[in-house]
Amino acid sequence: MTDLPRVTVWNEYHEERRLPEVARHYPEGIHAVLRAGLLAHGMVQVRTATLEEPGHGLGEAVLEATDVLVWWGHRRHADVDDAVVARVQAAVLSGMGLVVLHSAHMSKIFRALMGTSCTLNWRHDGERERLWVVAPAHPIAAGIDRYFELEQEEMYGEPFGIPTPDEIVFMSWFQGGEVFRSGSTFSRGRGRIFYFQPGHETFPTYHHPLVQLVIANAVRWAAPGDAGRKGWKNAQVPPIEPIS
């Protein structure tokens, strides 16, 4: 993976401008807090893009200059243009990393890449969440002890309609008794994908230092290597050995 990946943080930027209970935690938008967290972890090329920008801020040039795309969405999944989804999907298959956060489990791009419903059980009661590290040797869990806790978070519970993950890094327990595969990795084509559950907009989750650490670790893990996005297209090729 690259040491300093080029990152684009995408956000609907909808509820922060309309709901005071969201704006008090994210006055400049969730994308601004995510960007600040990545910068604090030493990344120097972090841009943002939002839904209402032309092309949702995800034109060909932006994606070509992006090693890892971080995606947060909630109420406006349906408003994301299918052409943009296809462009992002092609970039992931070619090697761009994708970090999918919280309610973006229902985003068009995540469902397209998973090929499943991605549905789950939920409860918005602001209960305590304990995130257990179940793959302590995984790079995404670097710097995390056996577990960490969030005092208030939206409950996501099993069953979670995703394909079997390549690896489960975090498993969550909630105060109401549910459990959830809250941090899972996938590979599609040459691209690496990490889904991370915490991040409901009415709670200050993305200000939490360990949440920021996990996301920074995930970005580094998902970044392509030197050969990350080379030649992943239909191509006529010569034989390796002579054909007799």
N, C-alpha and C positions, 0 to 999 in steps of 0.2 A: 504494500500500500504506500501511497505517497505520504511524505512527512507533513506537508502543508497543502491539504486538499483545497480546491476551489469550491466554495459552498454557496448554494442558493437556498434561502429559507422562504418557503411559499406559505401564504396565509390568506384566508378569505378576507380578513380585515373588515368584518361586517358587524359583529356584536360589540366590539370595543367602542365603536362610534355611535351605538344606539342604546346600550344598556349600562347604566351607572354602576351596577354591581360587577360588571366586567371591566369597565374603564378604570375603576379604582385600583385594580391590580395591574392593568396593562394600558395605561393612558396613551402610549405611543403605538400600541398594537402588540399582539403576542409575538409577531415576527421580530419586533425590535428587541424584546427581552431574550428571545432565542439567539438572535445575532450577538447581543452583548455577552451572553454566556459563552458562545463559541470564541469570540474575541478574547475573553478572559482566560480561555484555555489555549491561547497561543496561535489561533488561526488568524490569518491576516487578510485573506480574500473571502469575505462573506458578504454577499449581496442579498437583497430581499426582493420579492415579487409578490403582487397581490392580485386578487380576482379581477378587479375593475380596471387594471391596466390593459392596454391593447395586447391581445393575445395572451391575456392573464400574466403578462410579464415573462412568458416562457417561449420566446421565439427561438428559431434555430440557432442564432448566434449565442444566445444566453445558454442554451443547453450544451452547445459545443464547448463553452467555457466553464462548464459545471462538472466537477468530479462527483459531488454528492448533492442530491436534492433532499431537503427536509420539508415535509408536507404536513400542514395542519388545516383541517376543515371541519365544519360542523353542519350548518343549516343550509348551505348553498352548493352541496355536491352536484345537484342536477344542473346548476348554472355553468358548470365547467364544460367548455366546448369539446365535443368528441374529437375534433381534429387535434386539439392540444393534448388530449389524453393519448391519442395514437402517437403523437410526436414524443411524448415523455416515455411511453412504453417502449418505443423503438430505441430511445437513448439508454434505458435500463438494460434492454437485451444486448445492447452493444457495449455495456460495461459501466455505465453511470450508476453510482450507488444511490439508494433511496431509503430514507428514514421516515417512517410513517408514524404519526403521533395521535394518540387518543382517538377522538371520534372520526378521524380520517380512516378508520377501519372500514367505513362505508363510502369512502371516496371512490370515484370511478376508476382512478388509476390503480388503487390497491385491489379492488375487485377484479379488474381486468387481468392483473398479474397473478392473482390467486386462482381465478376461475371458479370461485365458490361464492356462497351467499355472504360470508363474513359477518353474519348476524350474531348477536349475543344477548344475554340478559343484562339489565341495567337498573340502577336505582339512584336517584339524585338526592341523597340524604346527608351528604357531607360527613361520611363516617371515616373512621381510622382505617388505613391501609398499611399492611406490612408486606414489603416486597422481599421475598427470599431469593438469595442467589443460589441457583441450582446447577450452574456451570461455572464454578469459581475460577477455572483456568482460562475461561474465554476472555479475549481482549476487551469485550464490552463491559465486563464486570471488574476490570482493573481498578483498584483503589476502593472497592466496596467490601465491607465486612460481610458477615453471614447474612445480614438483612439490614434494611433501613425502613423507617416508618414515615408516613404522611398523616398528619392529624386530621385533615379533611380532604376527601377525594370522592369522586363519583364512583359508585360500585359498578364494575363490569364483572359478569359471572358467566361461567360455563353453562351450556355448551357454546363454544366459539366456533363459528362455521368457517374455519380455515383448513387448508390442507395440512397434513402432518409437517410441522416445522423441521428444518434441517437440525436446529438445536433450540432448546428452550433455555434461555439464560436467566430469566426471572419468573417466579411463580408467586402470585399475590394471594394473600388472605385478607378478607374484609371483616369489619366488626360485626356485620350481620350474619357471618358464617360462610359466605361464598368463597370460592377459590377461582383463580383465573390465570391463564398463561399470558402474563403481562409483558414479557419480553422475549420475542421469538425471531429467529433468523430464517431467511429463505434465499435461494439462488434461482435466478431466471436468466437464461442465456449466459452472458458474461457478467451480469449485474448481481450485486449483493443487496439484500433488503433486510431491514430490521424494523419490526413493529414494536412500539413501546406505548403502553396503555396510559400512564398518568398524564393529566393535563387538562382537566375540566376548567373552562374559562372563568367560572365564578370563584375559583380558589387560586391562591398564589403559587401553584405547583411549580411553574417554570422559574420561579425565583429560588427554589430550593437548591442548595449547592450540590447535593448528590444527584438530583435529577439532571442538572446541568452537566455533571461529570459523565453520567451515563450517555447523554446525547453526544457529548464531545467524543467519548470513546467509540460510539457507534459510527460517527462520521469518519473517524480515522479507519475503523475496520472496514467500512463500506467503500472507501475510496479505491478506485482501480489502480492496479500496478502499471508499470511502464507499458505493458502490452494490452492494457485494459480495454481500449476501444478501437483496436486495429483490425480491419478486415472482417467484421462480423456482418457480412451481407451476402446475398446470393452472388456467387461468382463461379465462372467456368475456370477450372484449374487444370494444369497439365498433370500427367501421371507422375508419380514419384519414381517408379521404375519403368523400364521399357515394356510395352505390351507386345507379346509375340502372337 
